[in-house]
Amino acid sequence: MLILLWGVAACSGYSMLKLLYTKQYRKSLGSLLGFAYTFICYAAMLAMYYYLPFGMLLIFLVLPLWLGGLCIGVGGYHIALYFLCNEQLEATYIGEQSSYGGNGISVQYAIFEYTYAQKTYHEKSMNSERYRYLKTLEKGRCYPIYINPKKPSCFLVTKRIQLSDVLMIAFGVLCCFLPFL
C-alpha cells in the first residue's frame, strides 16, 4: 500500500508539472488546482501513514473524502463554465484537434477564430465536443460560441449542463459521506 501511495503521489506531481507546459491547461486554472489538490492529498496520506499510530486506518477514512472532493471539483468546474461563459458571439470554425489517450480513446476540441474587444483569438474550446457534432460543422463558416467576458480566450461551443457532471457531483457527495456511515 505504501509503494502504491508513493507511486501515485509521484505520478500526480509529475503530471501537474507536465501540464504547466501545455497551453490548454495553462489557461485552465481549474485543472491545475485539481492536480495540486491531488498531490496535497497524497502527501497528507503519506504523512498520516508515517507519523500517526493508526495512519493506515485513517487513510481508509480520508481516501473517500479525497475522491469525493475531486469529483465535486471536476463536476463543479464544468458547471461553473456554463455560468461563466455567458456572452454569445459569432466565430469562424477552423477545425478540430484530437487528443489520443490509451486504448484508442480520443477527445475532440473545436478550434475557432473570433474577435473580442479589438483582439483576435485563435483558440480551442474548454470542453471536448462529440465527434458527430463536430462533423456537422463546416470549416470557414460562422457559428455562435459562448465566451467568458473576463477571460475571452475561454469559450464553450455548446452551452449545456451535462448529466455526467451532475452525476459526478452526486457521486462525490456520496463519497464524502461514506466514511460517516
Secondary structure by P-SEA (a helix, b strand, c coil): caaaaaaaaaaaaaaaaaacccccccccaaaaaaaaaaaaaaaaaaaaaccccaaaaaaaaaaaaaaaaaaaaaaaaaaaaaaaacbbbbbbbcbbbbbbcccbbbbbbbbbbbccccccccccccbbbbaaaaaaccccbbbbbbbcccccccccccccccaaaaaaaaaaaaaaacccc
